[in-house]
Each structure stands twice: as structure tokens, then as C-alpha cells.
Amino acid sequence: MPVLSVDLACRSWSDLGVVLLEQKGPQTDPRIVCEIFRWQDAGSPSVVELAIRLNTLCLERGVNILMLDGPQAWKSEDNGYPFCRASERELNTSAKTGLPGTVLPGTYERFVGFCLALYDALGRLGWQRLATRERLADHTDGPPRRILVESYPHAAWKSLGIPSLPAKRKCRVSDLADAYTALTALLPITTSQPPNHDQLQAIVGGLPGLAIEQRNETAARIVGQPPRREGGHWREGFIAVPLASTSGSTKG
């Protein structure tokens, strides 16, 4: 089944990277086909409207794994780190979510607030945060769960052994071309159109979603602590990155 991956942005609809990833072809020669979506609405995306659009797209395309590049929760009181979640510490993320209301650096406050609200809005539509590192349970006795998985493209590139894509404002056309060439040389990826910076980030961030969907525990690394409710807020949560040695094989 396909996976939807989103490189989140809160200032413009056109800054969102939205990509549907699906393994196609025979098991002996699988390909990862990426369908790119472009939303060019004016203004900034609203949390509710974005949640509805993502949920609708997932329902239309049979998606049960939704990858989101943005923090899902605050730090737990007793996770052992003073200023961040365990997953953020392990991957050295750019933004750190501390105790509720605390974001480091402060320039990420708007983005973090947007992401947290989006996870909650999707939760109200029936989505659940990834709750375990272990193989997702089979659902022979009912419909499959719809799972939200946090991604972090910067770490995903490194995990694949490819230099991370520069920040968007610093990324040259040659950087984008080099990253795309390196990624497609490593993995059998095809895209419906040439990806821009946001869409390429969504592609690499979405790769572990395919491993989770296919229950292939060797193709993704899941770091952090399980998400939980604490003091009226969601805390901690996992981040998933692809594994270099087996990412090209999606056999479960």
C-alpha cells in the first residue's frame, strides 16, 4: 500500500512538499514510484484545512501510513534530557521541543505550534501516533490502524550515506540535482515530475514509511520514546529514518 509523506511548512501552501510513495513491480525488481502533489493556494495553510486535505487524500488513495516532517509532542518531565525529547537528542534535530510552551531556538515556535496542532487535528480524524518500535500488529479482526509517523529528512540523508540537502534558502540548483542523482543511484526511485526542494525532502523522509507499511524492520530505524499523555499534553514520540544497507529492499 502507498505511503503519504509531507515536508511541512506553515507560511505558504506552495512550501508544502506532498508525495505519495509506493513500491511497484515484482519483488525481484521493485521500484519506488513517487507521485508529487502541488498545492498553490494563496496565503498560509490552516491546520484544519491541511488536516482535512491530507486525510481525504489518504482515504482516496488507501494510505494508512502518513509521514510528517515536524514535531508531534513536547518533552516528558522525566526523559533524562533538560531541553528536548529523546528522539530529538538522538538525531540532533534543528528544533527542540522542551516542556510545554518551550521551543529552542525561538525562531521555530510558529512552526512547532503548527505541527503540534496538525497532529492533534489528524488525531481527531482517527489517526494515531506510532506507538511502538516493534512490528505493527496484523489487523485480521478489523480495519487497519491509520498511523502518524514523524520523519526528519536531514537525518534520513545521513542514514542513507548521502550528504544532507542544504537548507532551502541556501540550496542551489546543482545541490538539488546532486542529491536527486545520489538518491536515485542508491534506490530504484522514479518520480511523476522533477521534485523541488520540499518534495525531495518529503521523498527521503517518507522512505521509512514504506518499511513500516511492509513490516520490514530492517529497513528503518525508529528512535526515541513512545508517545504518551502527560499533564494534559502529548509528550515524546518516535522519529523514523531509513537504513542505508537495506532501504532498497522492501521485502517483508
Rosetta blueprint (number, residue, H / E / L):
1 M L
2 P L
3 V E
4 L E
5 S E
6 V E
7 D E
8 L L
9 A L
10 C L
11 R L
12 S L
13 W H
14 S H
15 D H
16 L L
17 G E
18 V E
19 V E
20 L E
21 L E
22 E E
23 Q E
24 K E
25 G L
26 P L
27 Q L
28 T L
29 D L
30 P L
31 R E
32 I E
33 V E
34 C E
35 E E
36 I E
37 F E
38 R L
39 W L
40 Q L
41 D L
42 A L
43 G L
44 S L
45 P L
46 S L
47 V H
48 V H
49 E H
50 L H
51 A H
52 I H
53 R H
54 L H
55 N H
56 T H
57 L H
58 C H
59 L H
60 E H
61 R H
62 G L
63 V L
64 N L
65 I E
66 L E
67 M E
68 L E
69 D L
70 G L
71 P L
72 Q L
73 A L
74 W E
75 K L
76 S L
77 E L
78 D L
79 N L
80 G L
81 Y L
82 P L
83 F L
84 C L
85 R L
86 A H
87 S H
88 E H
89 R H
90 E H
91 L H
92 N L
93 T L
94 S L
95 A L
96 K E
97 T E
98 G L
99 L L
100 P L
101 G L
102 T L
103 V E
104 L E
105 P L
106 G H
107 T H
108 Y H
109 E H
110 R H
111 F H
112 V H
113 G H
114 F H
115 C H
116 L H
117 A H
118 L H
119 Y H
120 D H
121 A H
122 L H
123 G H
124 R H
125 L L
126 G L
127 W L
128 Q E
129 R E
130 L L
131 A L
132 T L
133 R L
134 E L
135 R L
136 L L
137 A L
138 D L
139 H L
140 T L
141 D L
142 G L
143 P L
144 P L
145 R L
146 R L
147 I E
148 L E
149 V E
150 E E
151 S E
152 Y L
153 P H
154 H H
155 A H
156 A H
157 W H
158 K H
159 S H
160 L L
161 G L
162 I L
163 P L
164 S L
165 L L
166 P L
167 A L
168 K H
169 R H
170 K H
171 C L
172 R L
173 V H
174 S H
175 D H
176 L H
177 A H
178 D H
179 A H
180 Y H
181 T H
182 A H
183 L H
184 T H
185 A H
186 L H
187 L L
188 P L
189 I E
190 T E
191 T E
192 S L
193 Q L
194 P L
195 P L
196 N L
197 H H
198 D H
199 Q H
200 L H
201 Q H
202 A H
203 I H
204 V H
205 G H
206 G H
207 L H
208 P H
209 G H
210 L H
211 A H
212 I H
213 E H
214 Q L
215 R L
216 N L
217 E L
218 T L
219 A L
220 A E
221 R E
222 I E
223 V E
224 G E
225 Q E
226 P E
227 P E
228 R E
229 R E
230 E E
231 G L
232 G L
233 H E
234 W E
235 R E
236 E E
237 G E
238 F E
239 I E
240 A E
241 V E
242 P E
243 L L
244 A L
245 S L
246 T L
247 S L
248 G L
249 S L
250 T L
251 K L
252 G L
